Amino acid sequence: MKKNYRIWIYLSLVIAIIATIGPFIWMFLTSIKTYEEAIKIPPSILPEITQWINYKIVLDKFPFIQLYFNTFVVVLGVVVGQIIVSSLAAYAFARLEFPFKKILFVIVLSLLMIPGQIFLIPHYNIMIALKSTNTLRALIIPGLFNVFGVFLLRQFFMGIPKELDEAAMIDGCNRFQIYYKIIMPLAKPGLVALAIVTSLNTWKSLMWPIIVNRSMEKMTLSAGLAFLIGEHTTYYEQVMAGAVISVLPMIVIFIFFQKQIVEGIASTGIKG
C-alpha cells in the first residue's frame, strides 16, 4: 500500500515538473525554428532546421545592453525601496502598539483583493505631477510599497521572540536601534525571499512600463520585447528568442536562491 502511495506521489511530482519546465523548453525550441515551423499546425516539437540566426536578428533589432541596464536599475531600486518601506511598516504592525492597529492591518491586507490595473490611472497622474513620465523613476516609485511584502515581513517579525526587544531596551536601545540591529539581521531569510520575489515580479512587469514610458531608451526588457509583436505579422521564433534572452538571468537567480525563497515563505507561518 505504501509502495503504491509513493508511486503516485512520484508520478504527481514528475507531472508537476513537466508542467513547470515544459513552457521553457517549448520557448527555446521555438526560438531556433524557422518562421514556417513556428506557425505550423499541428506544431512540431523539435525543429527540422535549426536556425540560431533568430538570436542575432533580435540582438540587432533592439539595444539589449540598454534594456538590461534599465531593467537592473529598476529592479535594484524597487527591491531596495520595498525592503525599507515594507520592513518599517511590518515592524510597526508586528511590534508597536497604536490605536486601531488590527483594523489598519486588515485594511492594508484588503488591498490584495483589488486588481492592480485599478491603480494605473492614479499612478500615471502622480507621475505627470512629478514630471517623471518617460523616466526610470516612473518605473521605480509606484513599486516602493507592496502589501505582500508588509504581510510577509510582519509574519516573519512576529516569529522573533519579543524577549529580545526587552533585553535590548534594558541595554538602552531605542525602537529604531532594535529594528535595524536585532530584527533586520534575524529576518534575513524573509528579506531575501522578499527581494527575490520582488525581483521576479519587477523583471517581468509589462503593462506599467509600456504605459508610462514612450522611448525605447527608457524601456525595460519585457516592455521592449513587446514591440516584437507586429501589427500584421508576428515572427514568433524571434519573439521566443527575445524571451529566452530576457528570462535567463531570472532563471539563474531563482536556481541559486530557491532555498532562501522556500525558507522565507515557510517562515511566515510560524506565528500569525
BELZIWO-V849061 format. One record per helix or strand of 2 or more residues. SS is the DSSP state (H for helix, E for strand). FROM is the first residue (numbers start at 1). LEN is the number of residues. If there is no record, write none. Layout:
BEGIN
SS/FROM/LEN ; SS/FROM/LEN
END
This chain:
BEGIN
H/2/30 ; H/35/4 ; H/53/9 ; H/64/32 ; H/101/13 ; H/116/14 ; H/137/7 ; H/147/12 ; H/163/8 ; H/175/12 ; H/188/16 ; H/207/6 ; H/216/3 ; H/221/8 ; H/236/32
END
